[in-house]
């Protein structure tokens, strides 16, 4: 069940078999039905999740209207870093767009994993860098690209998206 997560981790940082098996102890699988929430605004985000299967939509609500900020696919990490690091209520919603399997690690378990195996701390830094890079790409696209251009870029990156989700 954990094989996708282990493959992803091992491709990023070379782990021993014993180090990879720590994933079984620290991460918990969670299946989400279509439209189920991984995180709702107003709740503190105390986890980081790896998407093994499926799609997660990131959105917030402004003036009663849902504003989609991003869509994450398989082999992506999702969290609300602002809420996660600041122990504050989230203003973000993370919602499954189709049946989705994620592996969740809670904050306290993450710190225990870091202390048990320093390679995971290196891995965590690399994942945070990827998330920061993605946030920068989104900010630049929102400030420079027209909606039609953003839509075309999404189709280029995920050509099968609309066959998978409405």
N, C-alpha and C positions, 0 to 999 in steps of 0.2 A: 504493500500500500504506500509506503514511503519512498519507493524507488525513484520517482520523478524528482522529488526534493533532494534525495541523496545524489543523484546524477548531476543535478544543477549545482549543488554545493561543491562536489568533487571536481567539476569542470572549472570552477572559479579558483578554488584553493585546494591543493593536494592534501587530502585527508587519508589517514589510515582507516582500515575497516572498523576498528574499535572506536575511533573518533566519529566516523559516520553513524555508527550505531547509537550514539548519544541522541541523535535526532528522534529515535523511538521514545526516549525517556522525556524529552523536553517539549516536543511538538505534539499537538493534538489535532486529529483530523476533524473537519466539520463540513458536512454536506449542506448546501443551501439550495432551496428550490428557487425557481425563477421568481423574481421580485422580492425575495427575502432579503432582509438587511443584515449585513455583517456589522455595520455601525450606523447608529442614528444620531443626528445632531442633538446636542444637549446631554449626551452621555460621554463620560471620559473614555478615551481610547487608551487601553492598557495592554495592547497587543500589537504584534506585527504578523502579517499573514503572507503565505506563499500560495499563489494560485496554481494548482496542479492541473485542473480542468475547469473550463468555463471562462466567464467574463464578469468583471465588476465595473459598475458605473460609479464615478465619483461626482457628486452633485451637492449644491447647497440651495437654499430657498431664499429668494429675494423678492420682496413685495408679493409673496404668495405664489411665485412662479419658480419652478425647478430650473436651475441653471447647471447644466452638465459641464464639468471642468475637465474631465478626462475619462478614458475607458482603459482598463487594464485587462490584459489577456494572460493566457497560460505562461508560466515561467516568469511571472512578475511578482513583485513584493508590494503589498498595500498596507497602509496605515495612515493615520492623521498625525504626522510628526509634531505638529504644534500642540495638539492635545496630549500626545504620548510623552513628549519631553517636558512639557509644562504642567502636567497633571491638571489640565483644565477641561471644561466641557467642550466637546467637539462642535464645530459649526458645519461639519462635513457629514454627508451620508455616503455610505458604501453599500451598494445594492447589487445583487446578482441579476444579470440580464438573461441568464439561462441557468440550467442546473449547473452548479459549480461546486468543486471540491477544493477547499483550502486547508492548509496546515497552519495552525495558530501557535505562536509562542507568546505567553504572557510576559510582561515586563520583568517580574521578579524571577521567573525561570530563565529569561534571557541573560540576566546578570549572573545567575548561578552557572549557566553554560559558559559564559565568558571566563569566569574564574576557574572552571574545571578544565577548559581547553582554550588556550590563547589563540589558536587558529580561528576559532569562531569570532573572536573579537576583530581579527583582521578581515574575516569574511563580512562581518556586520558593517565595518567601515566601508568596504567596497560596495555593499548594497546601498548604504546611505548615499554614497557618491553617485550611484546610478539614479537614485530617486531625485537627488538634487539636480542632476543633469536633465532629467525628464521635466522637472518643474521649470527649469530655465527655458527649455525648448517650448513648453506650453506658453509661458509668459511672453516669449518673443513672438510666437505665432499669433497670440491674441492681440498683441500690440501692432503687428505689422501686416498680417494676412487678412484678407477678406474672408467672410464665412464660406464662400464658395471654394476658395483656395484651401481652407482648412479641411473641408469636406473631401476635396480631391486628394489631399495628402493622406487622409484617413483611408480612403479607398485603395491608394497605392500600397500603404503599409499593411492593410488587412482586407484584401480583396474578397474574402469569403464572409466578412462580417454580417452582411445583410441576409445571407442564407442561414446564418446561425441565430441572429436576434432580430426582432422587429425594429 
